Structures are given as C-alpha cells and as structure tokens.
C-alpha cells in the first residue's frame, strides 16, 4: 500500500526531476503526516530546493508522483496547487520589496480572495510582533530577519494546512534564527500546522522536527526521527562538526 493510501498529508513517491539532461532528484520518496514537522537536510546542490519546487508543480517530475491529502497533484499548475491548502516560503525570501509589509500580507491573503484578512493579520502580527511595528514600511527596507518573518507571515495568510519552508535560517543572525524556529514550533503545537522544512542548519532543524530525511546528490540516504538522526555519527560528521552546531 502506498504512503498516500495510508493517509499521509503529503506523499512524494519515487520522484525523478531533471533540468534538461541534468537529473536533480533520483527516485525520491518521503511522507509528511498530518501535524508533523518533517525536515530535509543536505548540502548545497543536494536537490532540496528542487524537491520543494517539484511539490509546488514547477518543475514537474519526470517520473513518480506527488500526492496531497490523497489527491494526485502531479503535473498540476502551481496556482491550482496553492489553492489546495499548501503554502511555500521559498529560499531567498522573495518578498515584494517595493510593497509595504501590509501590502505583502495582502498578497498572501489573495489565495482566499482576502477572506478573514483582519483576523489573520492579527495572528501573524502576534506571532511576529516586529512586523506589526512596520506595516507601513516597504519590504525591501527591512532587515534580513524581518524579511524572513514577512515571507513566513505572507505564506500563513493563505491559511495553509501544509507549509513548505525553504532555508528559513539562511544568512540570519543566531538570535533571529532561534526566534524563527520558535515561531515554527509554536505554530505546530498550537494550531497543528504541518510543516516540511528544508534547512542547512541541521542542528536546529533536527531538534525541531519530529522526523527527518537526508538528501545526498538527489537521493534520500537516511531517514529517522530528529533525535535519531542527530545521534548518527555520519550525520554529525557531515553536518554538525566544525562549529556548525
């Protein structure tokens, strides 16, 4: 019986994705259960962001399938996938720099045609109080940490059941990283939000996650609970030594 048939919120089944002749993912399979935080760790170029984009429909997988809450969404256009309860905060934040914080958040709410905007605005401002102080400020003038908070908040404005987070700690100061990871943990505990997290900071990611996968050269090489992977000598040698923890 497939993972999708077993009721996983998200199931990636034997997915191969390529850019022309360059194969980025090779037979990747993973599942994310309802209410879980699952992390995907790996080095630069391992294929982590490609997997996130494949789940979102662009690029489409060459082989395999992506199933969201029992529905095969393989080959669907991205805008339709985003209307199925999935939101993506991509690597590099990609906010609208000339728009204000409030306008960025309105863009996130457009998936729901602006419904519940005031209520959801209050929630994301409670989660990230710094954004409340900067609602009228252009996104491009925010600090890196504030822009990351805005990217996550914008994704949350669509009321997702599954949130894809791609490298939320990239380029941020340790204190800001802790704040963002604490916000993710609180969202999961308080609302049951399901999260798939791609992250180079293996220490923080595996401490946060219920389960994890290790991606190496486009293939899943290890899986286990966050604690199990943290204890694996090969994980520690590859991702935690040299002061990275």
Steps between C-alpha positions, in 0.01 A plus 500: 500500500640842407571775750221703344253219556608485865374854554816714497431869450778511240655207319784531251528164324806398296541848355767572242540862390738633237602828340560388145774238516588581862321270744447679833284244683528125461212286624428711808226382736390664824186555701372773730224400740225727626633727773864403449809711457723314255840635400714434198870564548788486258790695356477771235404347167348187654162574342309631801353810335428303183287263705305789651440651156399160361237467773374844395474393135796671334691310379268203462656162580624292211402184687302422816218695657412754768186435707346763729235379745420202278480700177757449227620852413783392269515732201251751640580867441646676802211741553255210536728314740521811719120494531505150651615612845873519428722806539868546415748741657786463248874526546620860481171631643382656171273759654377793292763760593316809375177405675439574866485224757121533504480475122720190502266340753200591286664318210524188715132524583399519132492120482188530717382813318578705810259310726579515875771759429467705821487190718800340332695827506455512876628143532818550296575826680469316832737234369748761367447820702774679307285491187219683677739791560588511129170449317545822304868443420618372161610139509832572337605726788455230765789310652568147379333350804195721462473407132505131596227560755300678232547214253369250754216729607399558138481122449290462816247756374367234262407279800701200380466153644851421371781757509816449294796695644817518293815605690334739749826548694717586198721802564339592832654574839473217756256692721264558205530135399389395848201735482389361166539137604310573822217650294485188281491276807223709660291495181524124483416447866219752523329459163612158377654655189690242295847612392756373249825679576805511274799619698880501495516566873463133588533550874203737534294316238540155654433630851176653374379219274304189588670318210768572247649391170854544370534583131835438328550558126129478429437181701361437848777324691368498858179553690395488864373712785674829558670358809611187316659696218671739742661198663624343175880534473486556124246781541709662770815472289339642188276772644580575864875503545725801457291726719181480292301384802 
